């Protein structure tokens, strides 16, 4: 049987169409629910052809988050704090590389502003600043003031291998348990998001362990750690955290050591908070004693990491 002369042309056209489909740009659309208003939740929808394993959304108000997904379309809820024009951008990651943008106008919040709070009483006389230098350094590393406006990871120490336990020290972590995630990349550049198992969660120290097995085709690398608090507020991206795919033979013993260090870190944090509260009412002599103790606690932190 003879092959028609136009058969090579048809085969070539099929190959071109097949190639174009394989490299389709996705996501290709980002939309927002109607009438966005400040301080009211809106729904952001990102669409496009599949497959797509992760999409980053820049909400146009200073917040940008990468979401691991199983497929498109995806929906996320967001709250704008201020009115005005916002430019939203969706960016594919890993096995999808498209970009989509849209511009919206957020209306002012119609809720009347609350009445101004009564003036605060004058602060108590503070101790001389020079006598509290160690306490200031200590409170820069742990959460002396019981929470901040945004959760912030300050330190990560422990066993960074499959099944290993790490301790996360930070500020504004909250007392309600949330999530700990590690962001890594396969050899082909695709994104891998590992959710760590949380063992304990306090408002200053979190203990969590890596999955027992590494994801497929995952090399040793510098990972990024992020937490999401119990009220769904995300922390800073902390890194690099050096991750090894080879499980240690003495992982259980090393994990026990990390737990002991985390418990000690919690005790140091509690004492630091007591010192911080006392410093607000301390005389110059008491402030000097407080700062000497803060220096001792500061030195102990490096022994428990």
C-alpha positions as CSV (number, residue, x, y, z in Angstrom):
1,X,0.0,0.0,0.0
2,X,1.4,3.4,-1.0
3,X,1.6,6.3,1.5
4,X,-0.1,9.5,0.3
5,X,2.3,12.3,-0.4
6,X,0.7,14.5,2.2
7,X,1.2,12.0,5.0
8,X,4.6,13.5,6.2
9,X,2.9,17.0,6.4
10,X,0.1,15.6,8.5
11,X,2.5,13.8,10.9
12,X,4.6,16.9,11.3
13,X,1.5,19.0,12.0
14,X,0.4,16.4,14.7
15,X,3.8,16.6,16.3
16,X,3.7,20.4,16.4
17,X,0.3,20.4,18.0
18,X,1.3,17.7,20.5
19,X,4.4,19.7,21.5
20,X,2.4,22.9,21.9
21,X,-0.1,21.1,24.2
22,X,2.8,19.7,26.3
23,X,4.2,23.2,26.9
24,X,0.9,25.0,27.3
25,X,1.3,28.1,29.5
26,X,-0.7,27.7,32.7
27,X,-2.2,29.3,34.7
28,X,-3.7,31.6,32.1
29,X,-6.5,33.3,34.2
30,X,-6.9,34.9,37.6
31,X,-10.2,36.4,38.7
32,X,-11.6,37.9,41.9
33,X,-15.2,37.7,43.3
34,X,-17.3,40.7,42.5
35,X,-17.2,44.0,44.6
36,X,-14.1,43.5,46.7
37,X,-14.2,45.6,49.8
38,X,-11.5,46.4,52.4
39,X,-11.6,44.1,55.5
40,X,-14.0,41.7,53.8
41,X,-12.9,38.3,52.4
42,X,-12.8,37.9,48.6
43,X,-12.3,34.7,46.6
44,X,-9.4,34.6,44.1
45,X,-9.7,31.9,41.4
46,X,-6.8,30.8,39.2
47,X,-7.5,28.7,36.1
48,X,-5.7,27.1,33.3
49,X,-5.0,23.7,31.7
50,X,-3.5,20.9,33.8
51,X,-1.1,19.5,35.0
52,X,0.0,22.1,37.5
53,X,1.5,21.3,40.9
54,X,2.0,24.7,42.5
55,X,0.9,28.3,41.9
56,X,2.1,31.5,43.5
57,X,-0.3,34.4,44.0
58,X,0.9,38.0,44.5
59,X,-2.1,39.8,45.9
60,X,-0.8,43.2,45.1
61,X,-0.8,44.4,48.7
62,X,2.6,43.1,49.8
63,X,1.6,39.5,50.4
64,X,2.8,36.8,48.0
65,X,2.2,33.1,48.7
66,X,3.1,29.8,46.8
67,X,0.3,27.2,47.2
68,X,1.0,23.5,46.5
69,X,-2.1,22.1,44.5
70,X,-3.2,19.0,42.8
71,X,-4.9,20.6,39.8
72,X,-6.5,23.8,38.4
73,X,-8.7,25.7,38.9
74,X,-7.8,26.6,42.5
75,X,-9.6,29.1,44.9
76,X,-8.1,31.1,47.8
77,X,-9.6,33.5,50.2
78,X,-7.9,36.8,50.9
79,X,-8.7,40.0,52.9
80,X,-7.4,43.4,51.8
81,X,-6.7,45.7,54.6
82,X,-6.8,48.9,52.6
83,X,-8.9,50.2,49.6
84,X,-7.5,51.2,46.2
85,X,-6.2,49.6,43.1
86,X,-4.5,46.2,43.4
87,X,-2.7,44.2,40.7
88,X,-2.9,40.5,41.2
89,X,-0.5,38.1,39.5
90,X,-0.6,34.3,39.4
91,X,2.7,32.4,38.5
92,X,3.0,28.7,37.8
93,X,5.8,26.7,39.5
94,X,7.5,23.4,38.7
95,X,5.5,21.7,35.9
96,X,3.5,24.8,35.0
97,X,5.1,28.1,34.0
98,X,2.3,30.4,32.9
99,X,1.6,33.9,34.3
100,X,-1.8,35.7,34.5
101,X,-2.6,39.1,35.9
102,X,-5.7,41.2,36.7
103,X,-6.3,44.6,38.2
104,X,-9.1,45.3,40.7
105,X,-10.3,48.2,42.8
106,X,-11.0,47.5,46.4
107,X,-13.8,49.7,47.9
108,X,-13.4,51.3,51.3
109,X,-14.7,49.4,54.3
110,X,-18.3,50.8,55.0
111,X,-18.0,49.9,58.7
112,X,-17.5,53.1,60.8
113,X,-14.2,53.4,62.5
114,X,-14.2,52.5,66.2
115,X,-14.0,55.3,68.7
116,X,-10.5,56.2,69.7
117,X,-9.1,54.4,72.8
118,X,-8.6,56.5,75.9
119,X,-5.0,57.7,76.3
120,X,-2.7,55.2,77.9
121,X,-1.3,56.0,81.3
122,X,2.3,57.3,81.3
123,X,4.9,54.5,81.3
124,X,6.8,53.7,84.4
125,X,10.3,55.1,84.6
126,X,12.6,52.8,82.5
127,X,15.9,51.6,83.7
128,X,19.0,53.2,82.0
129,X,19.2,51.7,78.5
130,X,22.9,50.9,79.0
131,X,22.1,48.4,81.7
132,X,19.6,46.4,79.5
133,X,21.8,45.6,76.5
134,X,21.9,41.9,77.2
135,X,18.2,41.7,77.7
136,X,17.6,43.4,74.4
137,X,19.8,40.9,72.6
138,X,18.1,38.0,74.4
139,X,14.6,39.3,73.4
140,X,15.8,39.6,69.8
141,X,16.3,35.9,69.7
142,X,13.3,34.6,71.7
143,X,9.8,35.9,72.2
144,X,10.0,38.0,75.5
145,X,6.8,39.9,74.7
146,X,4.5,36.9,74.1
147,X,3.7,37.3,70.4
148,X,4.1,39.9,67.7
149,X,2.0,41.2,64.8
150,X,3.5,38.5,62.5
151,X,4.9,35.1,63.2
152,X,8.6,35.1,62.6
153,X,11.1,32.2,62.6
154,X,14.3,33.2,64.3
155,X,16.2,29.9,64.6
156,X,15.9,26.3,63.4
157,X,18.1,23.5,64.8
158,X,18.1,19.7,65.0
159,X,18.2,16.7,62.7
160,X,17.5,17.7,59.0
161,X,17.2,14.2,57.5
162,X,14.2,11.8,56.9
163,X,12.6,11.1,60.3
164,X,14.7,13.7,62.0
165,X,13.3,16.2,64.6
166,X,13.9,19.9,64.4
167,X,13.1,22.7,66.9
168,X,11.9,26.0,65.6
169,X,12.3,29.1,67.8
170,X,10.5,32.3,66.9
171,X,8.2,35.1,67.9
172,X,4.5,35.5,67.4
173,X,4.0,31.8,66.8
174,X,0.8,31.6,68.9
175,X,-0.4,29.0,71.3
176,X,-2.7,27.2,68.9
177,X,-1.1,24.5,66.8
178,X,-0.7,25.1,63.0
179,X,1.4,23.7,60.3
180,X,5.2,23.4,59.5
181,X,6.2,23.1,55.9
182,X,9.5,22.6,54.1
183,X,10.0,23.7,50.5
184,X,12.5,21.7,48.4
185,X,13.1,21.0,44.7
186,X,13.6,17.8,42.7
187,X,16.5,17.4,40.3
188,X,14.2,18.6,37.5
189,X,13.4,21.8,39.3
190,X,9.9,20.9,40.2
191,X,8.7,22.0,43.7
192,X,8.2,19.6,46.6
193,X,6.3,20.7,49.7
194,X,6.8,18.5,52.7
195,X,4.5,18.9,55.7
196,X,6.4,18.1,58.9
197,X,4.7,16.3,61.8
198,X,4.2,18.6,64.7
199,X,5.0,17.1,68.1
200,X,4.7,20.1,70.3
201,X,3.7,23.7,69.7
202,X,4.1,26.7,72.1
203,X,4.1,30.4,71.4
204,X,7.9,30.4,71.3
205,X,9.2,26.9,70.4
206,X,7.9,24.2,68.0
207,X,9.1,20.6,67.6
208,X,8.4,18.8,64.4
209,X,9.8,15.9,62.4
210,X,10.5,15.3,58.7
211,X,8.7,12.5,56.8
212,X,10.3,9.1,57.2
213,X,11.1,8.8,53.5
214,X,12.4,11.4,51.1
215,X,10.4,12.4,48.0
216,X,11.4,10.7,44.8
217,X,14.4,12.2,42.9
218,X,15.2,14.6,45.8
219,X,18.9,15.6,46.2
220,X,20.6,17.0,49.3
221,X,19.9,20.8,49.3
222,X,19.2,24.0,51.1
223,X,15.5,23.9,52.1
224,X,13.2,26.7,53.2
225,X,11.0,26.4,56.3
226,X,7.7,28.2,56.8
227,X,5.0,27.9,59.5
228,X,1.3,28.6,59.3
229,X,-0.2,29.5,62.7
230,X,-3.5,28.1,64.1
231,X,-5.2,31.3,62.9
232,X,-3.8,30.7,59.3
233,X,-1.1,33.5,59.4
234,X,2.1,32.5,57.6
235,X,5.5,33.3,58.8
236,X,8.6,34.5,57.0
237,X,10.5,32.0,54.7
238,X,13.4,30.8,56.9
239,X,16.5,29.4,55.3
240,X,18.8,28.1,54.1
241,X,18.2,24.9,56.2
242,X,20.6,22.2,54.9
243,X,18.6,19.0,54.3
244,X,20.2,15.5,53.7
245,X,18.2,12.7,52.1
246,X,20.2,10.0,54.0
247,X,18.6,9.0,57.3
248,X,21.0,8.8,60.2
249,X,21.7,5.5,61.9
250,X,21.2,7.1,65.3
251,X,18.2,9.3,64.4
252,X,16.2,8.3,67.6
253,X,19.1,9.3,69.9
254,X,19.6,12.6,68.0
255,X,15.9,13.3,68.1
256,X,15.9,12.8,71.9
257,X,18.7,15.3,72.2
258,X,16.8,17.9,70.2
259,X,13.7,17.4,72.4
260,X,15.9,18.1,75.5
261,X,17.3,21.2,73.9
262,X,13.8,22.4,73.0
263,X,12.5,21.9,76.5
264,X,15.5,23.9,77.8
265,X,14.8,26.6,75.3
266,X,11.2,26.9,76.5
267,X,12.5,27.2,80.1
268,X,14.9,30.0,79.1
269,X,12.2,31.7,77.2
270,X,9.9,31.7,80.2
271,X,12.6,33.1,82.5
272,X,13.4,35.8,79.8
273,X,9.8,36.9,79.8
274,X,9.8,37.2,83.6
275,X,13.0,39.4,83.3
276,X,11.4,41.5,80.6
277,X,8.3,42.2,82.7
278,X,10.4,43.0,85.8
279,X,12.6,45.4,83.8
280,X,9.7,47.7,83.2
281,X,9.5,48.5,87.0
282,X,13.1,48.0,87.9
283,X,15.4,50.5,89.6
284,X,18.9,51.0,88.1
285,X,20.4,48.5,90.6
286,X,17.7,45.9,89.8
287,X,18.1,46.5,86.1
288,X,21.8,45.7,86.3
289,X,21.1,42.4,88.1
290,X,18.4,41.6,85.5
291,X,20.8,42.3,82.7
292,X,23.5,40.1,84.2
293,X,21.0,37.2,84.3
294,X,19.9,37.9,80.8
295,X,23.6,37.6,79.7
296,X,23.8,34.2,81.3
297,X,20.6,33.1,79.5
298,X,21.9,34.4,76.2
299,X,25.1,32.4,76.6
300,X,23.0,29.3,77.4
301,X,21.1,29.5,74.2
302,X,24.2,28.6,72.1
303,X,24.7,25.5,74.2
304,X,21.1,24.3,73.5
305,X,20.9,24.3,69.7
